[in-house]
C-alpha cells in the first residue's frame, strides 16, 4: 500500500517528467527548424544575390557597349570597368559558395564565358578598327557570349532559389510535425495531470475535507462523531489520531460535566449561605447562578433574563459595568436603594462586578446586593445626633464667644497679661469649635438636600480665577509658584458658583498648607462630552497610600498633622458639594512628590434643563 508521500511523489514526478519531455522535445524541434532556416539563409541566399549582381553587371556592360557602338561618347570605358569589377566580385562569391550538385560546373563555365566575353569586348570597343568591323564583332561574337553568360548566371540563380524553396518546404513540414508532436505531448500531459488531480482528490482532498468537516462538528460541540478511515497512509493515521482525540475530548467532557455539576452544587450551597444577595450572569444578561435571597427578593432566578426583572436601576448598573469594563456601585450608604421586602422597608447597596478572563475581557458579570438597612439607620441616627448636638451646642457656644469677646475688650475691667493670654487661647478654641459646628451643619444640610443650589451656566475661566484670587498673595508670600493651565476651548459648566468656590478654597488651602517654599501648585482642566474635570496638583509631601481611601471621610486627619490643621471636615464637605453637582472627586498621591485632587461638574449643554 502506497503512503501519502509516495502517492504525491508519484503524481508530481509524473508531471515533472511530462514537463521535462515537452521541454526537451520543444528545444530539439526548434533547433532543427533553426537549422533549416539557417541553411536557407547561409547556403543559398548568398549565391542568389551574387548571381543577381552578375546579371545586372553584364546587362549594364552590354547596354554601355550598345551606346558606344551607336556613337555615344559619354558611355566611357571607366563605367564598363566598374561593372566588370562588380561582376568579378559576385563571381568570386559564387565560386566560394558552391553547395549544390552541378553548381560547380556551371560556376566555372560562367567564369570561362565571362573571360571570353571580356576578350570579345576589347575588340568590339577597339577604336583602331572600323565601325563596321566593331559591329560585326559585337553581333557575331560579343552578343552570343553575353546571352550565354547571362543565361548561365540565371541558371545558377534558379538552382539556388529552387533549393531555398525545397528547404522552406522541409522547414514547414518540420514545423507542422513539431506542432503535431507538441499537441500530442500536451494532450498526454493534460490526461496524466487530470488523472493525477483525480487521484489527488481521492487520496488527499476527500479525506482532508472529511477531517475539516469533523473539526467543524467538534467546534460546534459534537464530540460523538467518528471519522471513517479508508486508507493506511498518513491521512489514515491522521484520521485515527483524530478519532483518538475525539474520544479523549469525550472523556474530558464527561469529567468536566461531572466536576461542573459538583461545582455548581457547591457554589449554589455556598451562595445560599452568603449574607448578601449574589447572582452571576452571562454576557447576554441571563442569570446562571444566584443565591436564594437574590431569587426570592429581586427575581434573579437561574435562566432569567435581566431585562425581564422589574428593576431598572439593576439593568442600568449591569449595562454600565459591561460598557466600562469595571466595577460599578452606588455611591455610599446615603445613596442606598429603598426596597420593600414582605412589607418591610429595607435599604440595599448594589454593586456590579465584571469577571475578566486572561485577556482582560469580561466573561461574566457578578451582581452583589448588600443589605445596608442597619447601616442606613445608623447613618441616619448619627446624622440626627450630630445635627441635634450641633444645634444644641451652637447657642451656648455663641454665649461663650460673646463673653470671651467682652472680656478681651476689657469692658468689665482691666486684665493682667496672663489673663489676656488665657482668654486669647479660649477665643481661638471657641472659634475653631464654631467652625466645626458650622461644617457639621453644612454637611447635614447638604446630605439631606435642604441646602438650596443656585445652578446656572458659568465660564470655567471666570470661576477658576475668582476662586484662585484670594490665595494668590498667600502663595506668593510662602514662595510657592502658582500655575493656571486652562484650555481656551473649555465649555461653560452647570454649577452653583458659591458652593464650587468652597471646593476650590478647600483644595487650595490644603495645597498651601502642605507645600513647602519653592514648590508648585497647579490648577488645570479638561473636558469630555459630558463633564469638565478640574485638578489641583501640588508638589507637597504627599499622602500615604494606606490613608488615601479615607481622605474624604468625616473627621479623618493624617496621623502626623497638628491640632491646628482642622477637624477633618473640609474634604468631606467638598465631596458632598461635588456629589450634589452629580460629579465625583478623587485623589491621587505619591509620597515626597505631591498630590492631585480632581473633581468633575457637568457641562451646561449637557445638564441645562435637568432638575437641579
C-alpha positions in Angstrom: 0.0 0.0 0.0 1.5 3.3 -1.1 1.9 6.0 1.6 0.8 9.6 1.1 4.4 10.7 0.4 4.8 8.0 -2.3 1.5 9.0 -3.9 2.4 12.6 -4.0 5.9 11.8 -5.3 4.4 9.6 -8.0 2.0 12.2 -9.1 4.4 15.2 -9.0 7.1 13.0 -10.5 4.9 12.1 -13.5 4.0 15.8 -14.0 7.7 16.6 -13.8 8.6 14.0 -16.5 5.9 15.3 -18.8 7.1 18.9 -18.4 10.7 17.7 -18.9 9.8 15.7 -22.0 7.8 18.5 -23.6 10.6 20.9 -22.9 13.4 18.8 -24.3 11.4 17.9 -27.4 10.5 21.5 -28.0 14.1 22.6 -27.8 15.1 19.8 -30.2 12.4 20.7 -32.7 13.2 24.4 -32.5 16.9 23.6 -33.1 16.0 21.6 -36.2 13.8 24.3 -37.5 16.5 26.8 -36.9 19.0 24.7 -38.8 16.6 24.6 -41.8 16.2 28.3 -41.8 20.0 28.7 -41.4 20.5 26.6 -44.5 18.2 28.8 -46.5 19.9 31.9 -45.4 23.5 30.7 -45.2 23.9 28.3 -48.2 21.6 29.7 -50.9 20.9 33.3 -50.2 24.5 34.5 -50.9 24.5 32.6 -54.3 21.2 34.1 -55.3 22.4 37.6 -54.5 25.7 37.0 -56.3 24.0 35.7 -59.5 21.6 38.6 -59.4 24.6 41.1 -59.2 26.3 39.3 -62.1 23.2 39.5 -64.3 22.8 43.2 -63.5 26.5 43.9 -64.1 26.7 42.2 -67.5 23.4 43.8 -68.6 24.9 47.2 -67.7 28.1 46.4 -69.7 26.0 45.3 -72.7 23.9 48.5 -72.6 27.1 50.7 -72.4 28.6 48.8 -75.4 25.5 49.4 -77.4 25.6 53.1 -76.6 29.3 53.2 -77.7 28.6 51.4 -81.0 25.8 53.9 -81.7 28.3 56.8 -81.3 27.5 57.9 -77.7 30.9 59.0 -76.4 29.5 59.5 -72.9 29.4 55.8 -72.4 33.0 55.7 -71.2 35.3 52.8 -70.6 35.6 53.7 -66.9 31.9 52.7 -66.3 32.4 49.5 -68.2 35.4 48.6 -65.9 33.3 49.4 -62.8 30.6 46.9 -63.9 33.4 44.3 -64.8 34.7 44.7 -61.3 31.2 44.2 -59.9 30.8 41.0 -61.9 34.2 39.8 -60.7 33.2 40.3 -57.0 29.9 38.5 -57.4 31.6 35.7 -59.4 34.2 35.3 -56.6 31.4 35.0 -54.0 29.7 32.3 -56.1 32.9 30.3 -56.6 33.4 30.3 -52.8 29.7 29.3 -52.0 29.1 26.2 -54.1 26.7 24.0 -52.2 24.5 22.2 -54.8 25.3 19.3 -57.2 26.1 20.6 -60.7 26.6 24.1 -59.4 30.4 23.9 -59.6 30.4 23.1 -63.3 28.1 25.9 -64.1 30.1 28.3 -62.0 33.4 27.6 -63.7 31.6 27.6 -67.1 30.3 31.1 -66.1 33.9 32.1 -65.3 35.1 30.9 -68.7 32.3 32.6 -70.6 32.9 35.9 -68.8 36.6 35.6 -69.7 35.8 35.1 -73.4 33.3 37.9 -73.1 36.0 40.3 -71.9 38.3 39.4 -74.8 35.4 40.0 -77.3 34.6 43.2 -75.5 38.1 44.6 -76.1 37.8 44.0 -79.9 34.3 45.5 -80.0 35.5 48.6 -78.3 38.8 48.9 -80.2 38.9 52.3 -81.8 41.6 51.3 -84.3 39.3 49.2 -86.3 36.5 50.4 -88.4 33.0 50.8 -87.1 31.6 48.1 -89.4 34.3 45.7 -88.0 33.3 46.5 -84.4 29.6 46.0 -85.3 30.4 42.6 -86.8 32.4 41.7 -83.7 29.5 42.6 -81.4 26.8 40.8 -83.3 28.9 37.7 -84.3 30.8 37.1 -81.0 30.1 39.5 -78.2 26.3 39.3 -78.1 26.1 35.5 -78.1 28.7 35.4 -75.3 26.5 38.0 -73.4 23.5 35.8 -73.8 25.3 32.6 -72.7 26.9 34.3 -69.7 23.6 35.9 -68.6 21.7 32.6 -69.0 24.3 30.6 -67.1 24.1 33.1 -64.2 20.4 32.8 -64.3 20.5 29.0 -64.2 22.7 29.1 -61.1 20.3 31.6 -59.5 17.3 29.4 -60.2 19.1 26.3 -58.9 19.6 28.1 -55.5 16.1 29.5 -55.5 14.7 26.1 -56.1 16.8 24.7 -53.2 15.6 27.5 -51.0 12.0 26.6 -51.8 12.8 23.0 -51.1 14.4 23.9 -47.7 11.4 26.1 -46.9 9.0 23.2 -47.6 11.1 21.0 -45.4 11.0 23.6 -42.6 7.3 23.9 -42.9 7.0 20.1 -42.7 9.2 20.1 -39.7 7.2 22.9 -38.1 3.9 21.0 -38.8 5.4 17.9 -37.3 6.6 19.8 -34.3 3.2 21.3 -33.7 1.6 17.9 -34.1 4.1 16.3 -31.6 3.5 19.3 -29.2 -0.3 18.7 -29.4 0.2 15.0 -28.6 2.5 15.8 -25.7 0.2 18.4 -24.3 -2.8 16.1 -24.6 -0.9 13.3 -23.0 0.3 15.7 -20.2 -3.3 17.0 -19.7 -4.6 13.5 -19.4 -2.0 12.4 -17.0 -2.4 15.7 -15.0 -6.2 15.2 -14.9 -5.6 11.6 -13.7 -3.3 12.8 -11.0 -5.7 15.6 -9.9 -8.5 13.0 -9.7 -6.3 10.7 -7.7 -5.1 13.6 -5.5 -8.8 14.4 -4.8 -9.4 10.8 -3.9 -6.2 10.2 -1.9 -5.8 13.6 -0.2 -8.5 16.2 -0.7 -11.5 14.0 0.2 -10.0 12.7 3.5 -8.8 16.2 4.4 -12.2 17.6 3.6 -13.8 15.0 5.8 -11.3 15.9 8.6 -12.2 19.6 8.2 -15.9 18.9 8.5 -15.3 16.8 11.5 -13.2 19.6 13.1 -16.1 22.0 12.5 -18.5 19.5 14.1 -16.3 19.2 17.1 -16.1 23.0 17.3 -19.9 23.1 17.3 -19.8 20.7 20.2 -20.4 17.3 18.5 -17.9 15.1 20.2 -19.6 11.8 19.3 -18.5 11.7 15.7 -16.1 9.1 14.3 -14.1 9.8 11.2 -14.2 7.0 8.6 -10.7 5.5 7.8 -10.3 4.5 4.1 -6.5 4.0 3.9 -3.5 3.2 5.9 -1.3 6.1 4.7 -0.6 9.3 6.6 -4.2 10.5 6.1 -5.4 7.3 7.6 -3.0 7.7 10.6 -4.3 11.3 10.9 -7.9 10.2 10.9 -7.1 7.6 13.5 -5.4 10.2 15.7 -8.4 12.5 15.2 -10.7 9.7 16.4 -8.4 9.2 19.4 -8.5 12.9 20.1 -12.3 13.0 19.9 -12.5 10.1 22.3 -10.2 11.9 24.7 -12.3 15.0 24.4 -15.5 13.0 25.2 -13.8 11.6 28.3 -12.7 15.1 29.3 -16.2 16.5 28.7 -17.8 13.8 30.8 -15.3 14.5 33.6 -15.8 18.3 33.3 -19.5 17.9 33.3 -19.4 15.9 36.5 -17.0 18.4 38.1 -19.1 21.3 36.8 -22.3 19.8 38.3 -20.5 19.2 41.5 -19.0 22.7 41.5 -22.4 24.3 40.7 -24.0 22.5 43.6 -21.1 23.6 45.9 -21.3 27.1 44.6 -25.1 27.2 45.0 -24.9 25.9 48.6 -22.1 28.4 49.4 -24.1 31.2 47.7 -27.2 30.4 49.8 -25.1 30.9 53.0 -23.9 34.3 52.0 -25.4 37.3 53.9 -25.7 39.3 50.7 -27.9 38.6 47.6 -25.5 37.5 44.9 -26.1 36.5 41.2 -23.8 35.6 38.3 -25.0 36.5 34.8 -23.5 35.7 31.4 -22.8 38.4 28.8 -26.3 38.1 27.4 -27.8 39.1 30.7 -29.0 35.6 31.6 -28.8 34.5 35.3 -26.5 31.5 35.6 -26.5 31.0 39.4 -28.0 33.0 42.2 -28.5 32.9 46.0 -32.0 32.2 47.3 -32.3 35.7 48.6 -31.5 37.2 45.2 -34.0 34.9 43.6 -36.7 35.5 46.2 -36.3 39.2 46.8 -35.2 40.5 43.4 -36.4 37.9 41.0 -32.9 36.9 39.9 -33.7 33.2 39.3 -31.4 31.0 37.2 -32.2 31.3 33.4 -34.0 34.6 34.0 -33.1 37.5 31.7 -32.1 40.7 33.5 -34.3 42.7 31.2 -37.3 40.7 32.5 -36.5 41.8 36.1 -38.6 44.9 37.0 -35.6 46.7 38.5 -34.5 49.4 36.1 -31.6 50.5 38.3 -30.2 47.0 38.3 -30.2 46.7 34.4 -28.6 50.2 34.2 -25.7 49.2 36.5 -25.3 45.9 34.6 -25.0 47.7 31.2 -22.7 50.3 32.6 -20.3 47.7 34.1 -20.1 45.9 30.8 -19.6 49.0 28.8 -16.8 50.4 31.1 -15.3 47.1 32.0 -15.0 47.9 35.7 -17.0 47.6 38.9 -20.0 49.9 39.3 -21.7 50.6 42.6 -24.0 53.1 44.3 -22.1 55.9 46.0 -22.2 55.4 49.7 -24.8 54.4 52.3 -26.7 57.6 51.6 -27.4 56.5 48.0 -28.8 53.1 49.1 -31.9 51.9 47.2 -35.1 51.7 49.2 -36.8 48.3 48.7 -39.8 46.8 50.5 -39.4 43.1 51.4 -42.6 41.5 52.8 -43.9 44.9 53.5 -40.9 46.0 55.5 -38.7 48.9 54.4 -35.2 47.8 53.6 -32.2 49.6 52.1 -29.8 47.8 49.6 -26.5 48.9 48.1 -26.0 47.2 44.7 -22.6 46.5 43.1 -21.9 45.0 39.7 -18.5 43.4 39.1 -17.4 42.2 35.6 -15.4 39.0 35.8 -12.5 39.2 33.4 -10.7 36.4 31.6 -7.0 36.1 31.0 -7.1 38.6 28.1 -8.9 41.1 30.5 -12.2 40.8 28.6 -15.5 40.3 30.5 -16.6 36.7 30.6 -19.5 37.1 33.0 -20.9 39.6 35.5 -21.5 39.3 39.2 -24.2 41.3 41.0 -23.8 41.8 44.7 -26.8 43.4 46.6 -25.8 44.2 50.2 -28.5 44.8 52.8 -27.4 48.1 54.4 -30.6 48.7 56.3 -28.9 48.7 59.7 -26.0 50.9 58.4 -28.5 53.3 56.9 -30.4 53.5 60.1 -27.1 54.0 62.0 -26.1 56.7 59.5 -29.4 58.5 59.9 -29.1 58.2 63.6 -25.6 59.5 63.6 -26.6 62.4 61.3 -29.5 63.2 63.5 -27.4 63.1 66.6 -24.7 65.3 65.0 -27.3 67.8 63.8 -29.0 67.9 67.1 -25.8 68.2 69.1 -24.6 70.9 66.7 -27.8 72.9 67.1 -27.8 72.5 70.9 -24.1 73.5 71.1 -24.4 76.4 68.8 -26.4 78.6 71.3 -24.2 78.2 74.4 -21.1 78.4 72.2 -22.4 81.8 70.9 -22.7 82.9 74.5 -19.2 81.7 75.4 -17.8 83.5 72.3 -19.7 86.7 73.3 -18.4 86.5 76.9 -14.8 85.9 75.8 -15.1 88.8 73.4 -16.4 91.2 76.1 -13.6 90.1 78.5 -10.9 90.7 75.8 -12.4 94.1 75.1 -11.9 94.7 78.9 -15.4 96.1 79.1 -15.7 94.5 82.6 -12.4 95.8 83.9 -8.7 95.6 83.2 -7.0 92.2 82.8 -3.5 91.1 83.5 -1.3 89.7 80.7 -1.7 86.1 81.9 -5.5 86.6 81.9 -5.3 88.0 78.4 -3.3 85.0 77.1 -5.8 82.6 78.6 -8.7 84.4 77.1 -7.0 84.6 73.6 -6.4 80.8 73.7 -10.1 80.4 74.7 -11.2 82.6 71.9 -9.2 80.7 69.3 -10.6 77.3 70.5 -14.1 78.8 70.6 -13.8 80.0 67.0 -12.4 76.6 66.0 -15.3 74.8 67.7 -17.7 77.3 65.9 -16.2 76.4 62.5 -16.5 72.7 63.2 -20.2 73.1 64.2 -20.9 75.1 61.0 -19.2 72.5 58.9 -21.2 69.7 60.6 -24.4 71.6 60.0 -23.4 72.2 56.3 -22.7 68.5 55.8 -26.1 67.6 57.4 -27.9 70.1 55.2 -26.2 69.1 52.0 -26.7 65.3 52.7 -30.4 65.9 53.4 -30.8 68.1 50.3 -32.0 71.1 52.4 -29.3 73.4 51.1 -30.7 75.2 48.0 -28.4 75.1 45.0 -28.4 78.0 42.7 -27.4 76.3 39.4 -26.6 78.3 36.3 -24.1 78.3 33.4 -20.7 79.7 34.4 -17.5 80.1 32.3 -14.7 77.9 33.8 -12.0 80.6 33.3 -14.0 83.1 35.3 -14.9 80.6 38.1 -11.3 79.4 38.4 -9.8 83.0 38.5 -12.4 84.1 41.1 -11.6 81.1 43.3 -7.8 81.4 43.0 -7.7 85.2 43.5 -7.9 85.1 47.4 -4.9 82.7 47.6 -2.6 84.5 45.2 -1.0 86.6 47.9 -0.6 83.7 50.3 1.1 81.6 47.6 3.4 84.4 46.8 4.2 85.1 50.5 5.2 81.5 51.1 7.3 81.3 47.9 5.0 78.9 46.1 4.7 79.1 42.3 1.0 79.0 41.3 0.3 77.8 37.7 -3.0 78.1 35.9 -3.4 75.8 32.8 -6.8 76.1 31.3 -7.5 75.3 27.7 -9.1 78.1 25.7 -12.0 75.9 24.4 -13.4 74.8 27.8 -17.3 74.8 27.6 -19.4 76.5 30.3 -20.3 74.4 33.3 -23.6 74.0 35.2 -22.8 74.8 38.9 -23.6 76.8 42.0 -20.6 79.2 41.9 -20.6 79.8 45.7 -20.6 76.1 46.6 -18.0 75.2 44.0 -15.9 78.1 45.2 -15.9 76.4 48.6 -14.5 73.2 47.0 -11.7 75.2 45.3 -11.0 77.1 48.5 -10.6 73.8 50.5 -8.3 72.3 47.8 -6.2 75.5 47.6 -6.0 75.8 51.4 -4.7 72.2 51.7 -2.2 72.7 48.9 -0.9 75.9 50.5 -0.7 74.1 53.9 1.2 71.0 52.7 3.5 72.5 50.0 6.9 73.9 51.1 8.5 77.1 49.8 9.8 76.7 46.3 7.1 74.2 45.4 4.4 74.5 42.8 0.6 74.4 42.9 -1.2 74.0 39.5 -4.8 74.3 38.6 -5.7 72.5 35.3 -8.8 71.4 33.5 -10.0 69.0 30.7 -13.4 68.3 29.2 -15.2 65.4 27.6 -18.7 65.0 26.1 -20.5 65.2 29.5 -18.3 66.8 32.1 -15.4 69.2 32.8 -12.7 68.0 35.1 -10.7 70.3 37.4 -7.5 69.2 39.0 -5.4 70.9 41.8 -1.9 69.5 41.9 0.8 70.3 44.4 4.4 69.2 45.0 4.0 68.7 48.7 4.8 65.8 51.0 2.0 63.5 49.6 -0.5 61.2 51.3 0.5 57.7 52.3 -1.3 55.0 50.2 -2.9 53.4 53.2 -4.7 56.7 54.1 -5.7 57.7 50.6 -9.0 55.9 50.5 -10.2 57.5 53.8 -9.2 61.1 52.9 -12.8 62.1 52.2 -14.2 60.7 55.4 -15.6 63.0 58.1 -13.2 63.7 61.0 -10.3 61.9 59.2 -6.9 63.5 59.6 -3.5 62.3 58.7 -1.7 60.9 61.8 1.2 63.4 61.6 -1.0 66.6 61.4 -1.0 69.0 64.3 -4.1 70.1 66.2 -4.3 73.4 64.3 -4.9 71.6 60.9 -8.7 71.4 61.3 -11.2 68.8 62.3 -11.0 66.8 59.1 -14.3 68.0 57.6 -13.1 70.1 54.7 -12.7 67.4 52.1 -15.9 65.7 53.4 -17.8 68.9 52.7 -16.1 69.2 49.3 -17.1 65.7 48.4 -20.8 66.3 49.4 -20.8 69.5 47.3 -19.3 67.8 44.2 -21.8 64.9 44.5 -24.6 67.4 44.9 -23.5 68.6 41.4 -23.7 65.0 40.1 -19.9 64.8 39.9 -17.2 62.8 41.5 -14.0 63.8 43.4 -10.9 61.7 43.5 -7.4 61.9 45.0 -4.0 60.6 43.7 -0.8 61.0 45.6 2.8 59.8 45.8 5.0 60.2 48.8 7.5 63.1 48.5 6.2 64.1 45.1 2.8 65.6 45.8 -0.9 65.1 45.4 -3.6 65.7 42.8 -7.3 66.3 43.6 -9.7 66.1 40.7 -13.4 66.7 40.6 -16.0 66.9 37.8 -19.0 69.0 37.1 -21.5 68.8 34.3 -21.3 70.8 31.1 -24.0 73.4 30.6 -25.0 72.0 27.2 -25.4 68.5 28.8 -27.0 69.5 32.2 -29.1 72.6 31.4 -32.8 72.0 31.7 -32.3 68.9 34.0 -33.7 69.2 37.6 -31.1 70.5 40.0 
